[in-house]
């Protein structure tokens, strides 16, 4: 490590006095102007991680569904997964080190993580469409350069595309080609093969309106369109040419506000979906003939995929172990339907995709989606080998055809991370193959009415939780109060959890009616306000 070069470049990316940031569930997030030093240092950290694991590491510059003024950075591990938890601590340590401590901090990380500094390092970097992203990705490149790393700059890509590239690179092309063309070709080929077998005709089945959140998804879908079969009719809205990123649109807006995005004209019973800003989340929705809005979130996506995969497994006569992984935010109706009607085991884990991904790896087939629409399906190596062999060698025609459908599903799904483009194609293929309308899909089960609120507190750490964040351990008396409130309403439950990134407590409540869900959420928010040090005026009834 050249200490003079480190000093020189570090001075170009100074750390603002008194600023402390935490590497959270999805990396660092903050106002863009506060992140220059963080990006520079994450460039260095990616080099160290690459040397430690002798693999290519990814850096994605994005703040996902946050407002356009924000930005952030996520590091991607060798198989396209999230950064290893032990390195999250190093990321926080390096980001918060004072200028004069930088060299010492790097040395400490190298000692703790057994980094051989003489090894080569390779980093892939990508960015979203925010005005600040290009400059910030250049800061990360400076960090890579200081520690003698090699890099490949993919420029504008979706977050899932960068995860995909990293995985392709580190598996020597077994997962696919580490190029955008490779990504488009792999997904479109599998999708085309799948819909060849669909008997459903009629334009309404194949017509889809997509709200791209004025983000990177619009750009990449436009590039991908020539690869799609001509029957696929997609219309892009909020393509970033007129409005600000994530402003009154996108998957997060639609999910939280339970209403359509601005800038998309919905006709009754039209199938629509929304991506988030970096295209790793997706939700579907439609408006019925009476004008009522129907949201189809991650829970219903997981259910549709589970129904389809279970039918295929039955056809191929395979006893592969399949499970669905959810978080506490999953609607109670979805959990009941999966366990009682579909007879698929459901596991609940802490919020955050890394927790779901990790749990899903324990099964032959692990389906995971957060209610916000972030998720994917993982196939174990053994399950994938078995399915591909059956697709090639099975003598029974029906079994072989079902195995081929499963094989194409494996190729269509981006197993590295939730991917709005891949998930959309999976959903469209299943709806076409099963001949389902969006209304029929929605009617599989009825969501319990629910409400999501958040409250500002002086310090989010006063709340500690257990049981996959479903029960509060501290402050004393809070869980007892929630339990007493829940007893007042039918089919109800509620929980609170601290945000991973800001001094906010999130409150979730569901009950038999929207009125009761709203009342319960409000009463729980008052309990949090009084027992956990709420800021400002007490929350008002909804």
C-alpha positions in Angstrom: 0.0 0.0 0.0 1.5 3.3 -1.1 0.9 5.6 1.9 1.6 8.8 -0.1 -1.0 7.9 -2.8 -3.5 7.0 0.0 -2.9 10.4 1.6 -3.2 12.3 -1.7 -6.4 10.6 -2.8 -8.0 10.6 0.6 -7.5 14.4 0.7 -9.5 14.6 -2.6 -12.4 12.7 -0.8 -12.5 14.2 2.7 -14.8 12.9 5.3 -17.3 15.5 6.6 -16.6 16.3 10.3 -18.8 14.5 12.8 -20.5 12.3 10.2 -21.1 8.7 11.2 -22.8 6.2 8.9 -23.7 2.5 9.3 -23.6 -0.2 6.7 -27.2 -1.3 6.9 -29.4 -4.0 5.4 -28.8 -2.5 1.9 -25.4 -0.9 2.3 -24.9 2.8 2.9 -27.6 5.4 2.2 -27.6 9.1 2.8 -27.9 12.4 1.0 -25.6 12.2 -2.1 -23.4 15.1 -1.1 -22.3 13.3 2.1 -21.1 10.1 0.4 -18.0 11.0 -1.6 -15.6 9.7 1.1 -17.7 6.6 1.6 -17.6 5.7 -2.1 -13.8 6.2 -2.2 -13.4 4.0 0.8 -15.8 1.3 -0.4 -13.6 1.2 -3.6 -10.7 0.3 -1.3 -12.8 -2.2 0.7 -13.9 -4.0 -2.5 -10.2 -4.4 -3.4 -9.5 -5.9 0.1 -12.5 -8.2 -0.1 -11.4 -9.3 -3.6 -7.9 -10.1 -2.4 -9.3 -12.0 0.7 -11.6 -14.3 -1.4 -9.6 -14.4 -4.6 -12.7 -13.4 -6.6 -14.3 -10.5 -8.4 -16.4 -8.2 -6.1 -19.2 -5.8 -7.2 -19.9 -2.2 -6.2 -23.3 -0.9 -7.0 -23.9 2.9 -6.7 -27.6 3.3 -5.9 -30.1 4.3 -3.2 -32.8 2.0 -4.7 -36.3 3.4 -3.8 -35.0 6.4 -1.9 -35.6 10.0 -3.3 -33.4 11.2 -6.2 -31.3 13.5 -3.8 -30.1 10.4 -1.9 -27.5 7.9 -3.0 -25.9 4.8 -1.6 -23.6 1.9 -2.2 -24.0 -1.9 -2.0 -21.1 -4.4 -2.2 -21.7 -7.7 -4.0 -20.0 -10.9 -2.9 -18.6 -13.5 -5.3 -21.7 -15.5 -6.1 -23.8 -12.4 -6.6 -25.0 -12.4 -3.0 -25.0 -9.6 -0.4 -21.7 -8.7 1.4 -20.7 -11.2 4.1 -21.9 -9.9 7.6 -18.4 -9.9 9.0 -17.3 -7.4 6.2 -20.3 -5.2 6.9 -18.5 -4.3 10.2 -15.3 -3.5 8.3 -17.3 -1.3 5.9 -18.7 0.7 8.8 -15.3 0.9 10.4 -13.6 2.1 7.2 -16.3 4.6 6.3 -16.1 6.3 9.7 -12.3 6.3 10.2 -10.8 9.8 10.5 -8.3 10.7 7.7 -5.2 10.1 9.8 -6.6 6.6 10.9 -7.2 5.3 7.3 -3.9 3.5 6.8 -4.1 1.9 10.3 -7.7 0.9 9.7 -6.8 -0.8 6.4 -4.0 -2.6 8.1 -6.3 -3.8 10.9 -8.9 -5.1 8.4 -6.1 -7.0 6.5 -5.0 -8.6 9.8 -8.5 -9.6 11.0 -9.6 -10.9 7.6 -6.3 -12.5 6.6 -6.0 -10.4 3.5 -2.9 -11.0 1.4 -2.2 -7.5 0.0 0.1 -8.9 -2.8 -2.8 -10.8 -4.5 -4.5 -9.4 -7.5 -7.9 -7.8 -7.1 -10.8 -7.4 -9.5 -13.9 -5.2 -9.0 -17.0 -4.8 -11.2 -18.8 -1.4 -10.8 -22.3 -0.2 -11.9 -24.5 2.7 -11.2 -28.2 3.8 -11.4 -29.5 6.9 -13.2 -29.3 9.5 -10.3 -27.6 12.7 -11.2 -25.0 12.0 -8.5 -24.2 8.4 -9.4 -21.6 9.0 -12.1 -19.4 11.2 -9.9 -19.8 8.9 -6.9 -18.8 5.8 -9.0 -15.7 7.7 -10.1 -14.9 8.2 -6.4 -15.2 4.4 -5.9 -12.8 3.9 -8.9 -10.3 6.2 -7.2 -10.4 3.9 -4.2 -9.9 0.8 -6.3 -6.9 2.5 -8.1 -5.2 3.5 -4.8 -5.0 -0.1 -3.7 -3.9 -1.3 -7.2 -7.2 -3.1 -8.0 -8.4 -3.9 -11.6 -11.9 -2.8 -12.4 -14.5 -3.1 -15.1 -17.1 -0.2 -15.2 -20.4 -1.4 -16.5 -21.8 2.1 -16.3 -25.6 2.2 -16.1 -27.1 -1.1 -15.0 -29.8 -2.4 -12.7 -28.6 -3.6 -9.3 -29.6 -7.2 -10.2 -27.7 -7.0 -13.5 -24.5 -6.2 -11.6 -25.1 -9.1 -9.1 -25.6 -11.3 -12.2 -22.3 -10.1 -13.8 -20.3 -10.8 -10.6 -21.7 -14.3 -10.3 -21.1 -15.1 -14.0 -17.5 -13.9 -13.7 -16.8 -16.0 -10.6 -18.4 -19.2 -11.9 -16.3 -19.1 -15.1 -19.4 -18.6 -17.3 -21.4 -21.6 -15.8 -24.1 -19.2 -14.7 -24.0 -17.1 -17.9 -21.9 -14.6 -19.8 -20.8 -11.5 -17.8 -22.2 -9.1 -20.3 -25.5 -7.2 -20.7 -26.1 -9.2 -24.0 -25.5 -12.4 -22.1 -28.1 -11.4 -19.5 -30.7 -10.4 -22.1 -30.1 -13.6 -24.2 -30.3 -16.0 -21.3 -33.5 -14.5 -19.9 -35.3 -14.0 -23.2 -34.4 -17.5 -24.5 -35.8 -19.1 -21.4 -38.9 -16.9 -21.5 -39.5 -17.6 -25.2 -39.2 -21.3 -24.6 -41.8 -21.1 -21.8 -44.5 -19.1 -23.6 -44.2 -21.3 -26.7 -46.2 -23.8 -24.7 -48.9 -21.4 -23.6 -52.2 -21.9 -25.2 -53.7 -18.6 -24.0 -54.3 -16.2 -26.8 -55.7 -12.7 -26.9 -53.8 -9.5 -26.5 -55.1 -8.7 -23.0 -53.1 -11.7 -21.7 -49.9 -10.5 -23.1 -50.3 -6.8 -22.6 -48.6 -5.2 -19.7 -48.1 -1.6 -18.5 -44.9 -1.1 -16.5 -44.2 1.9 -14.2 -40.3 2.1 -14.2 -40.1 4.6 -11.3 -38.3 7.0 -13.6 -35.2 4.8 -13.0 -32.7 2.5 -14.7 -35.4 -0.2 -15.3 -36.8 1.8 -18.2 -33.4 2.1 -19.9 -32.7 -1.6 -19.6 -36.1 -2.8 -20.6 -35.9 -0.7 -23.8 -32.5 -2.3 -24.6 -34.0 -5.7 -23.9 -37.2 -5.3 -25.9 -35.7 -6.5 -29.3 -34.9 -9.8 -27.6 -38.6 -10.5 -26.6 -41.0 -12.5 -28.8 -43.1 -10.2 -30.9 -46.3 -11.3 -29.1 -45.1 -9.6 -25.9 -46.6 -6.2 -25.7 -45.1 -4.0 -22.9 -45.7 -0.3 -22.5 -43.2 1.7 -20.4 -44.4 4.6 -18.2 -42.3 6.8 -15.9 -39.3 6.2 -18.1 -37.2 9.0 -16.6 -37.5 11.5 -19.4 -39.9 13.8 -17.6 -40.1 13.3 -13.9 -37.8 12.7 -10.9 -36.7 9.2 -9.8 -39.2 7.5 -7.5 -41.3 10.6 -7.2 -45.0 9.5 -6.6 -44.2 6.3 -8.5 -42.4 3.0 -8.3 -43.0 -0.2 -6.4 -42.4 1.3 -2.9 -44.8 4.2 -3.5 -47.5 1.8 -4.8 -47.0 -0.7 -1.9 -47.0 1.9 0.9 -49.8 4.1 -0.4 -51.8 1.3 -2.0 -52.7 3.4 -5.0 -51.5 3.6 -8.6 -48.4 5.6 -9.5 -48.6 9.0 -11.1 -48.0 9.0 -14.8 -49.7 5.7 -15.6 -53.2 5.7 -17.1 -55.0 2.6 -15.9 -58.1 1.3 -17.5 -60.4 -1.2 -15.7 -58.9 -4.7 -15.3 -55.6 -3.9 -17.1 -52.6 -5.7 -15.7 -49.9 -3.2 -14.5 -46.7 -3.5 -12.5 -44.2 -1.2 -10.9 -40.4 -1.5 -10.5 -38.4 0.4 -7.9 -35.6 2.8 -8.8 -32.8 0.2 -9.2 -35.2 -2.5 -10.5 -34.8 -5.1 -7.8 -38.4 -4.9 -6.6 -41.7 -5.5 -8.4 -45.4 -5.3 -7.4 -48.4 -5.9 -9.7 -51.9 -4.2 -9.5 -55.1 -3.5 -11.3 -58.2 -1.4 -11.0 -61.6 -3.2 -11.1 -64.7 -2.0 -13.0 -65.8 -0.1 -9.9 -62.5 1.8 -9.8 -61.3 -0.1 -6.7 -57.5 -0.5 -6.6 -56.1 -4.0 -6.1 -52.4 -4.5 -5.1 -50.7 -7.8 -5.8 -47.5 -7.7 -3.6 -44.6 -10.0 -2.9 -46.7 -12.4 -0.9 -49.0 -13.1 -3.8 -46.0 -13.3 -6.2 -44.4 -15.9 -3.9 -47.7 -17.8 -3.8 -48.2 -17.8 -7.6 -44.7 -19.1 -8.1 -45.1 -21.7 -5.4 -48.4 -23.0 -6.9 -46.7 -23.4 -10.3 -43.5 -25.1 -9.0 -45.5 -27.5 -6.8 -47.6 -28.6 -9.8 -44.5 -29.1 -11.9 -42.8 -31.1 -9.2 -45.9 -33.3 -8.9 -45.8 -33.9 -12.7 -42.1 -34.9 -12.7 -42.8 -37.1 -9.7 -40.0 -35.5 -7.7 -39.9 -35.2 -3.9 -37.6 -32.2 -3.9 -38.0 -30.2 -0.7 -39.6 -26.8 -1.3 -40.3 -24.1 1.2 -41.3 -20.4 1.2 -39.4 -17.9 3.3 -41.3 -14.8 4.6 -40.8 -11.9 7.0 -43.1 -10.6 9.7 -44.6 -8.2 7.1 -46.1 -11.1 5.1 -49.9 -11.0 5.1 -51.4 -13.5 7.5 -53.7 -14.8 4.7 -50.7 -15.7 2.5 -49.1 -17.7 5.3 -52.3 -19.6 6.0 -52.9 -20.3 2.3 -49.4 -21.6 1.7 -49.3 -23.8 4.9 -52.9 -25.0 5.0 -54.1 -25.1 1.3 -50.9 -25.6 -0.7 -49.2 -27.6 2.1 -45.8 -25.8 1.6 -43.7 -25.2 4.7 -43.3 -21.5 5.5 -40.4 -20.1 7.5 -40.3 -16.6 9.0 -37.0 -14.7 9.3 -35.8 -11.2 10.2 -36.5 -8.3 7.7 -33.8 -7.9 5.0 -33.2 -9.8 1.9 -29.9 -11.2 3.1 -31.8 -13.1 5.9 -34.4 -14.5 3.4 -31.7 -15.5 0.9 -29.7 -17.3 3.6 -32.7 -19.3 4.8 -33.8 -20.2 1.3 -30.5 -21.8 0.6 -31.4 -24.6 3.1 -33.9 -26.2 0.7 -33.9 -27.9 -2.7 -36.1 -25.1 -3.9 -36.4 -21.9 -1.7 -39.0 -19.3 -2.7 -38.5 -16.0 -0.9 -40.2 -12.6 -1.3 -40.6 -9.7 1.0 -44.1 -8.2 1.0 -42.5 -5.1 -0.8 -41.9 -7.3 -3.9 -38.2 -8.0 -3.4 -37.4 -11.7 -3.9 -36.5 -14.6 -6.1 -36.3 -18.4 -6.1 -33.1 -20.5 -5.3 -32.5 -24.0 -6.6 -29.8 -26.1 -4.9 -27.1 -27.5 -7.1 -28.5 -31.0 -6.5 -32.0 -30.0 -7.5 -30.8 -28.2 -10.6 -28.7 -31.2 -11.7 -31.6 -33.6 -11.2 -34.0 -31.3 -13.1 -31.6 -30.8 -16.1 -31.0 -34.6 -16.2 -34.7 -35.3 -16.3 -35.3 -32.7 -19.0 -32.7 -34.6 -21.2 -33.1 -38.2 -20.3 -36.6 -38.9 -18.9 -38.5 -41.4 -21.1 -42.0 -40.5 -20.0 -43.1 -37.6 -22.3 -45.2 -35.8 -19.7 -42.5 -35.9 -17.1 -39.8 -34.8 -19.5 -41.9 -31.8 -20.7 -42.6 -30.8 -17.1 -38.9 -31.1 -16.3 -38.1 -28.9 -19.4 -40.5 -26.2 -18.0 -38.7 -26.4 -14.7 -35.3 -26.1 -16.5 -36.4 -23.0 -18.3 -37.7 -21.5 -15.0 -34.2 -22.1 -13.5 -32.7 -20.1 -16.5 -35.3 -17.4 -16.3 -34.9 -16.7 -12.6 -32.0 -14.5 -11.4 -30.9 -16.6 -8.4 -28.3 -14.0 -7.2 -30.9 -11.5 -5.9 -34.4 -10.2 -6.4 -34.7 -8.9 -10.0 -37.7 -6.9 -11.2 -37.1 -7.8 -14.9 -36.6 -11.5 -14.3 -39.5 -11.7 -11.8 -41.8 -9.9 -14.2 -40.9 -12.5 -17.0 -41.4 -15.4 -14.5 -44.9 -14.0 -13.6 -45.9 -13.3 -17.2 -44.8 -16.8 -18.2 -46.8 -18.5 -15.4 -49.9 -16.4 -16.1 -49.7 -17.3 -19.8 -49.0 -21.0 -19.1 -51.9 -21.3 -16.6 -54.2 -19.1 -18.6 -54.8 -16.9 -15.6 -56.0 -13.3 -15.6 -54.7 -10.8 -13.1 -58.1 -11.0 -11.3 -58.0 -14.8 -11.0 -54.5 -14.6 -9.6 -55.6 -11.9 -7.1 -58.5 -14.2 -6.0 -56.3 -17.1 -4.9 -56.7 -15.7 -1.4 -57.9 -12.4 0.1 -55.4 -10.3 2.0 -56.2 -9.2 5.5 -56.5 -5.4 5.6 -53.3 -3.9 7.0 -51.5 -0.7 7.8 -47.9 0.3 7.9 -46.8 3.4 9.9 -43.6 4.9 11.1 -42.7 7.1 14.0 -39.7 9.2 14.6 -37.9 8.5 17.9 -34.8 10.0 19.6 -32.9 6.7 19.4 -34.2 3.6 17.5 -31.9 1.4 19.6 -34.3 1.6 22.5 -36.3 -1.0 20.7 -34.9 -4.5 20.6 -36.9 -7.4 19.1 -36.9 -11.3 19.0 -38.8 -14.1 17.2 -37.9 -12.8 13.7 -38.7 -9.3 14.8 -42.3 -10.2 15.7 -42.0 -9.4 19.4 -40.4 -6.4 21.3 -38.0 -7.2 24.1 -37.4 -3.6 25.1 -38.5 -1.0 26.2 -40.2 -2.8 29.1 -43.9 -3.0 28.9 -44.2 -2.3 25.2 -44.9 -5.9 24.1 -47.5 -6.4 26.8 -49.2 -3.2 25.7 -49.2 -4.5 22.0 -50.6 -7.9 23.1 -53.4 -6.2 25.0 -54.3 -4.0 22.0 -54.2 -7.0 19.6 -56.8 -8.8 21.7 -59.3 -6.0 21.0 -59.6 -6.8 17.2 -60.5 -9.9 15.2 -57.9 -11.8 13.1 -55.4 -9.2 14.3 -51.7 -9.0 14.9 -49.2 -6.2 15.2 -45.5 -5.7 15.6 -42.9 -3.0 15.8 -39.3 -2.9 14.6 -36.5 -0.2 14.5 -35.4 0.9 11.0 -32.0 -0.3 9.9 -30.9 3.1 8.7 -32.7 6.0 10.5 -34.2 6.9 14.0 -37.6 5.6 13.0 -39.7 2.8 14.4 -41.9 0.9 11.8 -45.3 -0.3 12.9 -47.3 -3.1 11.1 -50.9 -4.0 12.0 -53.5 -6.2 10.4 -57.1 -7.0 11.3 -60.4 -8.2 9.9 -61.4 -4.7 8.5 -59.3 -1.8 7.2 -60.9 0.4 9.9 -59.7 -2.0 12.7 -56.3 -2.4 11.1 -56.0 1.4 11.0 -57.2 1.8 14.6 -54.8 -0.9 15.9 -51.8 0.6 14.0 -52.7 4.0 15.5 -53.0 2.7 19.1 -49.7 0.8 18.7 -48.0 3.9 17.4 -49.2 5.8 20.5 -47.7 3.1 22.7 -44.4 3.4 20.9 -44.5 7.2 21.1 -45.0 7.1 24.9 -42.7 4.1 25.8 -39.9 4.5 23.2 -39.3 8.3 23.3 -41.2 9.6 20.3 -40.2 12.9 18.7 -42.6 15.8 17.9 -46.4 15.7 18.5 -48.1 12.4 19.2 -49.4 10.5 16.2 -52.9 11.5 15.0 -55.6 8.9 14.2 -55.7 7.9 10.6 
